[in-house]
Protein backbone atom coordinates (compact mmCIF):
# COMPACT_ATOMS: atom_id res chain seq x y z
CA UNK A 1 0.00 0.00 0.00
CA UNK A 2 2.81 2.41 0.87
CA UNK A 3 4.42 1.86 -2.50
CA UNK A 4 1.26 2.80 -4.38
CA UNK A 5 0.80 5.95 -2.25
CA UNK A 6 4.36 7.08 -2.96
CA UNK A 7 4.14 6.51 -6.73
CA UNK A 8 2.75 9.95 -7.71
CA UNK A 9 5.59 11.74 -5.91
CA UNK A 10 8.22 9.46 -7.42
CA UNK A 11 6.73 9.64 -10.89
CA UNK A 12 6.68 13.43 -10.80
CA UNK A 13 10.30 13.56 -9.62
CA UNK A 14 11.38 10.96 -12.17
CA UNK A 15 9.89 12.93 -15.02
CA UNK A 16 10.72 16.51 -14.00
CA UNK A 17 13.74 16.60 -11.69
CA UNK A 18 17.28 15.67 -12.51
CA UNK A 19 18.82 12.43 -11.34
CA UNK A 20 20.71 13.92 -8.39
CA UNK A 21 17.69 15.80 -7.07
CA UNK A 22 15.19 12.96 -7.44
CA UNK A 23 17.55 10.49 -5.73
CA UNK A 24 18.33 13.00 -2.95
CA UNK A 25 14.62 13.64 -2.34
CA UNK A 26 13.86 9.91 -2.20
CA UNK A 27 16.81 9.34 0.16
CA UNK A 28 15.59 12.10 2.48
CA UNK A 29 12.19 10.44 2.68
CA UNK A 30 13.71 6.98 3.04
CA UNK A 31 15.89 7.97 6.00
CA UNK A 32 12.68 8.60 7.94
CA UNK A 33 11.34 5.11 7.21
CA UNK A 34 12.00 1.87 9.06
CA UNK A 35 15.00 -0.29 8.22
CA UNK A 36 13.61 -3.58 6.99
CA UNK A 37 15.09 -7.01 7.54
CA UNK A 38 16.27 -8.90 4.46
CA UNK A 39 12.99 -10.79 4.32
CA UNK A 40 10.93 -7.62 4.69
CA UNK A 41 13.03 -5.95 2.02
CA UNK A 42 12.24 -8.75 -0.44
CA UNK A 43 8.54 -8.31 0.31
CA UNK A 44 8.87 -4.57 -0.29
CA UNK A 45 10.63 -5.21 -3.61
CA UNK A 46 7.81 -7.55 -4.68
CA UNK A 47 5.18 -4.95 -3.77
CA UNK A 48 7.09 -2.27 -5.68
CA UNK A 49 7.41 -4.58 -8.67
CA UNK A 50 3.67 -5.24 -8.66
CA UNK A 51 2.82 -1.55 -8.53
CA UNK A 52 5.46 -0.76 -11.17
CA UNK A 53 4.07 -3.33 -13.64
CA UNK A 54 0.65 -1.66 -13.49
CA UNK A 55 1.91 1.82 -14.36
CA UNK A 56 1.01 3.37 -17.72
CA UNK A 57 3.94 2.89 -20.06
CA UNK A 58 4.98 -0.29 -18.31
CA UNK A 59 7.66 -1.08 -15.75
CA UNK A 60 10.60 1.23 -15.16
CA UNK A 61 13.77 0.29 -13.27
CA UNK A 62 14.52 3.87 -12.20
CA UNK A 63 11.00 4.21 -10.74
CA UNK A 64 11.53 0.98 -8.77
CA UNK A 65 14.84 2.26 -7.38
CA UNK A 66 13.33 5.58 -6.30
CA UNK A 67 10.42 3.80 -4.63
CA UNK A 68 12.68 1.43 -2.74
CA UNK A 69 15.06 4.09 -1.43
CA UNK A 70 12.09 6.24 -0.43
CA UNK A 71 10.42 3.42 1.51
CA UNK A 72 13.34 1.78 3.34
CA UNK A 73 16.09 3.47 5.35
CA UNK A 74 18.56 0.72 4.48
CA UNK A 75 17.97 1.21 0.77
CA UNK A 76 18.29 4.98 1.23
CA UNK A 77 21.93 4.43 2.21
CA UNK A 78 22.84 2.29 -0.80
CA UNK A 79 24.42 3.68 -3.97
CA UNK A 80 22.18 3.92 -7.02
CA UNK A 81 23.87 2.29 -9.99
CA UNK A 82 23.23 3.28 -13.60
CA UNK A 83 24.46 1.13 -16.47
CA UNK A 84 24.44 2.10 -20.14
CA UNK A 85 25.17 0.28 -23.38
CA UNK A 86 26.78 2.27 -26.17
CA UNK A 87 24.26 1.10 -28.79
CA UNK A 88 21.63 3.42 -27.27
CA UNK A 89 17.90 3.10 -27.84
CA UNK A 90 15.24 1.31 -25.80
CA UNK A 91 16.50 -1.00 -23.07
CA UNK A 92 20.08 0.25 -23.40
CA UNK A 93 20.21 1.48 -19.80
CA UNK A 94 19.33 0.15 -16.39
CA UNK A 95 19.13 1.45 -12.80
CA UNK A 96 19.58 -0.69 -9.69
CA UNK A 97 20.77 -0.50 -6.11
CA UNK A 98 24.34 -1.62 -5.44
CA UNK A 99 24.50 -5.22 -4.34
CA UNK A 100 21.40 -6.31 -6.23
CA UNK A 101 20.71 -8.19 -9.43
CA UNK A 102 22.43 -6.29 -12.23
CA UNK A 103 25.88 -7.23 -13.47
CA UNK A 104 28.07 -4.24 -14.17
CA UNK A 105 29.97 -6.28 -16.76
CA UNK A 106 27.00 -6.22 -19.15
CA UNK A 107 27.21 -2.41 -19.57
CA UNK A 108 29.71 -0.24 -21.41
CA UNK A 109 29.51 2.47 -18.76
CA UNK A 110 28.41 2.29 -15.12
CA UNK A 111 27.89 5.26 -12.80
CA UNK A 112 26.89 5.43 -9.16
CA UNK A 113 25.00 8.14 -7.34
N, C-alpha and C positions, 0 to 999 in steps of 0.2 A: 504494500500500500504506500509506504514512504517513497518508494522509487517512482511510482506514478504521480505522486503529488509534487515531486521535485523536477519532473520532466519539463514543464513549461519554462522554468527558470534556466535550466541547462540548455534547452533548445534555443532560447533567446540568446544566451551567451555564446553558444556554439556558432550561431549564424551571424552575430553582430560584433562581438568583441574579438580581439586578437587572441592568439594562443596563450600568451603569458598571462593576460588579464583573466581569461575564462578559467584557466587552471588555478590561478591565485584565488579567485573568488570561490571556486569549488573547495579548495584546500581550507580556506577560512571557515567555511560552513562545516566541513568534515571534521575539523579539529574540535568542534563543539559536540560531536556525536560520540556514541559509545565505541570502544574498541572491541571488535568482534573476535571470537575464537576462530580458529581455522574452519571448523564446521559451520559456524554461523556465517562466515565470510563466503563460503561456497553457496549457502542458501541465498545470501544477498545477491551474489553473481547470477544465480539462476533466475531470481525475481527480476533483476535488471534486464537480463537477456529476454525474458518473456515480454516485458514492457517494450523493450527496444524493437522486437520483431513486429509489434503491432503498430509502430509509428508509420505515418505516411512517408513514402519514399523508401521504406524498408530499413533494415538494421544499419547501424553506424557504430563503428568501433570507438570513435572519438566520443560520441555521446555516452557509450557504456563506461568509458574511463572517467568522464566527468561525473557521471552519476555515482560511481563507486567511491571516488575520492570525496564526494560531497556527503556520502552517507556512512562512512566508516573512518574513524580517526586513524586507524592503522594504515589504510589506503591513502589517506591524506598526506602521510609522511613518505610515501614511495615515489620514486622518480617516474614521470610519464615518459615513455619511450615512443619515438616516431620513426618508422622505417619507410624508406622510399626506394622504388625501383626506377632506374633511369629511363625505361621505356615510356613512362608517363601513362596517362589515360586512366580509365576506371580500374579500380582494384590495384593500383600501382603503389598505394601507401597503406599504412596500418598504424594504429595507435594501441598501446597496451601499457600495463603497469609493469615495472621491472620485476623480474622473478616469476612472471607468468608465462603463458603459452607460446608466445612468438619467438622464433629463432632469429637472432640478429643476422646470422649468416645468409639468410634468404633475401636481404636487402642490400642495395648498392650504397645507401647512406643511412645512418642511424643517428638520431639526436635524442638527447634527454632534456627534460624540463623539470 
